[in-house]
Amino acid sequence: MTAATDTRTPKNGFDRFFEISARGSTLGREVRGGLATFFTMAYIVVLNPLILGNGVDGDGAQLAITALAAGTALVAGLMTILMGVVARFPLALAAGLGVNALVAYEIAPEMTWADAMGLVVIEGVLIAILVLTGLRTMVFRAVPTQLKTAIGVGIGLFLMIIGLVDAGFVRRIPDASGTTVPLELGVGGKLSTWPTVVFVVGLLFTLVLFVRKVRGAILIGILGSTVLAIIVEAIAHPKGWSLNTPKLPEKIVSSPDLSLLGHFNVLDSWSRAGWLVVVMFIFTLLITDFFDTMGTMVAVGQEGELLDSEGMPPRTKEILLVDSVAAAAGGAASVSSNTSYIESAAGVGEGARTGAANLVTGVLFLLAMFLAPLVSVVPFEAASTALVVVGFLMMTAVKQIDWADYTIAVPAFLAITLMPFTYSISNGIGAGIITYVLLKAVTGRAREVHPILYGVAALFVLYFLRGPLETWIL
């Protein structure tokens, strides 16, 4: 009788290095996961250039869209591969949404583009120092496990609302309409466009595959929805696609424009905008990157069952260090701070458990520099199906929270709800930490709070009050 083969025994050096078998995965799952992650976040190659390219700096200059697209893909590819090799964790990186808008519409108008990107580089270096000194990891460990769980759940809901909004299924009601209801279904309470119908059909298709436990359900859903979108566009020529028009491009390959690489300055902003303005900008960037990454890696690790008993992912320090390097690299390439992407959860949902998936995602981003026309074929309406499904998966962890203990339940509730409702991971984390510290203190349980969290709560108070403080001081 032959002994059963241990499926967790490394099959080769590649397997051993990335711990593929050790984490219960296979090379096929890693490849599928890497593909799913890429297709779910490939929109950034198009969206980041549009956000930054529409901004105007203090001298009236704008950045070239083509150069931004190439730089976005380049940095995302390199940093995602670096995360895979150094941290061996299935977490992809790219230009951070929200941060890029901050750079384009708040920071750049006060200085030049080079100065603004220089501040991003400074912020990345500061975070790297915090990682190397151990402070960033200490803060992460200080957050209670159940609050970390709530952060993951909140990010799941955030992903869902991003997917619904990007697909046009949920829309903001214009202020001029005279209603107090901020959102509505489609337009006028109905699905009025073919692109939204494509999303609904694609989502239902993906859910059927998922419930029937079809391998590659999320990836098949994205690709199937894209095919449907191409057919609908070819037949009906509808208006209303959120970003990309899903039609086959006239050419597939284009030469990348890398002229913006190294276009940054770390000194001139201090004299041009003033030290107080610069400090507030750096503080805002720092807080956003610092805690967004914490929430993202917890959520991804939670989805893949990769967290330890303290809610820590493997190689936490390496994850945080690569994320810090990515922030600086994004500034150095003039594409804004790069950060860990919660869309990585789509890859984890597809089976990715190691950094091997990052190699697939990273290489695809590098190819996207040359294949930008092909990447733009996948519309938001197709990619967003994955975000909704993954949001559901992450929501299931809510049962791990002790809802009978109000000192953790209320902070968890605020963390969960404020992320989607304010469109910010940092806002949810900040509200959760502040109320956790406050409620523990007023109920005589202050000793249960790690001392570091008092300082973190104070920083978040400053973060939330930065608007009034800027007005008062300036």
Secondary structure, DSSP 4 states (H G I P E B T S, - for coil): -PPPP-TTS--SHHHHHHTTTTTT--HHHHHHHHHHHHHHHTTHHHHHHHHHHT---TTS----HHHHHHHHHHHHHHHHHHIIIII--S--EEEPTTHHHHIIIIIGGGS-HHHHHHHHHHHHHHHHHHHHTTHHHHHHHHS-HHHHHHHHHHHHHHHHHHHHHHTTSEEEPPGGG--S--EEEBBTTB--SHHHHHHHHHHHHHHHHHHTT-TTHHHHHHHHHHHHHHHHHHHH--S--SS---S--S-S------TTTT---SSHHHHHH-HHHHHHHHHHHHHHHHHHHHHHHHHHHHHTT---TTS--TTHHHHHHHHHHHHHHHHHTTS--EEE-TTHHHHHHTT--STHHHHHHHHHHHHHTT-HHHHTTS-HHHHHHHHHHHHHHHHGGGGGS-TT-HHHHHHHHHHHHHHHHHT-HHHHHHHHHHHHHHHHHHTT-GGGS-HHHHHHHHHHHHHHTHHHHHHHH-
